[in-house]
């Protein structure tokens, strides 16, 4: 859902369009303050840091395959543990790779609507919340979703990431 009086930035509109294609209708909000980090986002959204979804892109160390990890803002990814679940080592790509793969800049990466399909994994801790907040295409745009819907619509494999 968007506000016709205050149109969304083009990248956030792409997220709204992708959400609609998935059968979702989140209200995308443009915040006055940055939501680039989990802490900033939690403060802006008035929620716990754990309710913030960090969308982290990794590259398969051998295959070069991009992987998206949806991680609770309170957790850090144990890359070795995640690699065991994924089936190959993980490398941290640079910002150009992330933008080229997702179509979005770091700090605004949404959980869907990417430039190419991404194999997605979701931190099981996110399922303990009634609502979670994700980036919506820019470091100032966010949307609230039900974590079960997020998992279903992204076809995310649930994992323990820390």
HELIX and SHEET records of a PDB file:
HELIX    1   1 UNK A   10  UNK A   21  1                                  12    
HELIX    2   2 UNK A   38  UNK A   45  1                                   8    
HELIX    3   3 UNK A   49  UNK A   51  5                                   3    
HELIX    4   4 UNK A   79  UNK A   86  1                                   8    
HELIX    5   5 UNK A   95  UNK A  102  1                                   8    
HELIX    6   6 UNK A  124  UNK A  128  5                                   5    
HELIX    7   7 UNK A  147  UNK A  154  1                                   8    
SHEET    1   A 7 UNK A  28  UNK A  30  0                                        
SHEET    2   A 7 UNK A 141  UNK A 145 -1                                        
SHEET    3   A 7 UNK A 132  UNK A 135 -1                                        
SHEET    4   A 7 UNK A  52  UNK A  60  1                                        
SHEET    5   A 7 UNK A  66  UNK A  72 -1                                        
SHEET    6   A 7 UNK A 119  UNK A 123  1                                        
SHEET    7   A 7 UNK A 157  UNK A 159  1                                        
SHEET    1   B 5 UNK A  28  UNK A  30  0                                        
SHEET    2   B 5 UNK A 141  UNK A 145 -1                                        
SHEET    3   B 5 UNK A 132  UNK A 135 -1                                        
SHEET    4   B 5 UNK A  52  UNK A  60  1                                        
SHEET    5   B 5 UNK A  90  UNK A  91 -1                                        
END                                                                             
